[in-house]
């Protein structure tokens, strides 16, 4: 739960592969390294939680979002529960246990350590749909969003999902990753998008629980949050079906 210590651990570890040789989504570790980079560039001695609140959450009016256990949000906390028993990508008991870590005073887990609401997830996604600005507050430039939402991994698979070949009988599929975003791509693949989303659709998905996407062609934003955690491959299917229902309902 400490960004500096986790980053020190990462920097003292041997490389798993040569840079560019594999695509593998790094859970928790990479998020802390990126947070440490942001803090060094900032150079003002702020915590990462304070930086996010000052520079992102407050400007966007995301008043119900915080990294860590903000006291007023803890009082409204809806406990998460795993809706499955057998292990998949994550052990269900381990996922439920994350909320105990988040509640620790001073804990900062940039991957999965946030308290939020679906309203605030939608506001974040709307900022991206609107080119980096929402209600007069600019967070990013349109050029930055355009670059970050391009395919950076070609047709190479995300090795994180390789377990689905035996677990679900799926074929290996392309990662289609941008910089911080999952991408729909030119052909439908398992992910937080439906078959009806346009190819430039981009967004994010949380472990069995959350999702958002922006479809620039349709000028459409989608946000989802659940306290009932599904195994991740089934969560991908859930979001894909909901996404197709949303897109197919738009007729004007």
ChimeraX attribute file (.defattr): number of C-alpha atoms within 10 A of each C-alpha:
attribute: neighborCount
match mode: 1-to-1
recipient: residues
	/A:1	18
	/A:2	12
	/A:3	23
	/A:4	14
	/A:5	11
	/A:6	19
	/A:7	20
	/A:8	13
	/A:9	12
	/A:10	15
	/A:11	11
	/A:12	9
	/A:13	9
	/A:14	7
	/A:15	9
	/A:16	8
	/A:17	9
	/A:18	7
	/A:19	8
	/A:20	7
	/A:21	9
	/A:22	14
	/A:23	20
	/A:24	14
	/A:25	14
	/A:26	10
	/A:27	11
	/A:28	16
	/A:29	18
	/A:30	16
	/A:31	19
	/A:32	25
	/A:33	20
	/A:34	14
	/A:35	22
	/A:36	19
	/A:37	13
	/A:38	13
	/A:39	18
	/A:40	12
	/A:41	9
	/A:42	12
	/A:43	9
	/A:44	9
	/A:45	10
	/A:46	13
	/A:47	15
	/A:48	20
	/A:49	18
	/A:50	14
	/A:51	18
	/A:52	16
	/A:53	19
	/A:54	13
	/A:55	12
	/A:56	16
	/A:57	19
	/A:58	14
	/A:59	18
	/A:60	22
	/A:61	16
	/A:62	19
	/A:63	15
	/A:64	17
	/A:65	22
	/A:66	19
	/A:67	23
	/A:68	25
	/A:69	23
	/A:70	17
	/A:71	11
	/A:72	9
	/A:73	17
	/A:74	13
	/A:75	9
	/A:76	9
	/A:77	13
	/A:78	11
	/A:79	11
	/A:80	16
	/A:81	17
	/A:82	18
	/A:83	13
	/A:84	14
	/A:85	11
	/A:86	11
	/A:87	12
	/A:88	17
	/A:89	17
	/A:90	13
	/A:91	15
	/A:92	20
	/A:93	14
	/A:94	11
	/A:95	17
	/A:96	15
	/A:97	13
	/A:98	14
	/A:99	19
	/A:100	10
	/A:101	16
	/A:102	21
	/A:103	16
	/A:104	12
	/A:105	11
	/A:106	15
	/A:107	17
	/A:108	24
	/A:109	24
	/A:110	22
	/A:111	16
	/A:112	18
	/A:113	20
	/A:114	18
	/A:115	19
	/A:116	17
	/A:117	17
	/A:118	18
	/A:119	16
	/A:120	18
	/A:121	20
	/A:122	20
	/A:123	19
	/A:124	23
	/A:125	23
	/A:126	23
	/A:127	20
	/A:128	24
	/A:129	21
	/A:130	17
	/A:131	18
	/A:132	19
	/A:133	19
	/A:134	19
	/A:135	11
	/A:136	8
	/A:137	14
	/A:138	16
	/A:139	17
	/A:140	13
	/A:141	13
	/A:142	15
	/A:143	11
	/A:144	12
	/A:145	17
	/A:146	13
	/A:147	12
	/A:148	16
	/A:149	22
	/A:150	20
	/A:151	20
	/A:152	16
	/A:153	17
	/A:154	14
	/A:155	13
	/A:156	17
	/A:157	18
	/A:158	18
	/A:159	15
	/A:160	14
	/A:161	19
	/A:162	16
	/A:163	15
	/A:164	16
	/A:165	12
	/A:166	9
	/A:167	12
	/A:168	11
	/A:169	9
	/A:170	14
	/A:171	12
	/A:172	17
	/A:173	18
	/A:174	20
	/A:175	27
	/A:176	25
	/A:177	26
	/A:178	20
	/A:179	15
	/A:180	12
	/A:181	19
	/A:182	22
	/A:183	27
	/A:184	29
	/A:185	22
	/A:186	11
	/A:187	9
	/A:188	17
	/A:189	19
	/A:190	21
	/A:191	24
	/A:192	27
	/A:193	35
	/A:194	24
	/A:195	16
	/A:196	16
	/A:197	25
	/A:198	20
	/A:199	17
	/A:200	17
	/A:201	26
	/A:202	30
	/A:203	25
	/A:204	18
	/A:205	22
	/A:206	17
	/A:207	18
	/A:208	26
	/A:209	21
	/A:210	20
	/A:211	24
	/A:212	24
	/A:213	28
	/A:214	27
	/A:215	20
	/A:216	18
	/A:217	11
	/A:218	12
	/A:219	11
	/A:220	17
	/A:221	22
	/A:222	20
	/A:223	24
	/A:224	19
	/A:225	18
	/A:226	15
	/A:227	14
	/A:228	14
	/A:229	22
	/A:230	21
	/A:231	21
	/A:232	20
	/A:233	20
	/A:234	15
	/A:235	21
	/A:236	22
	/A:237	16
	/A:238	17
	/A:239	24
	/A:240	22
	/A:241	16
	/A:242	16
	/A:243	23
	/A:244	15
	/A:245	13
	/A:246	16
	/A:247	18
	/A:248	11
	/A:249	9
	/A:250	9
	/A:251	5
	/A:252	3
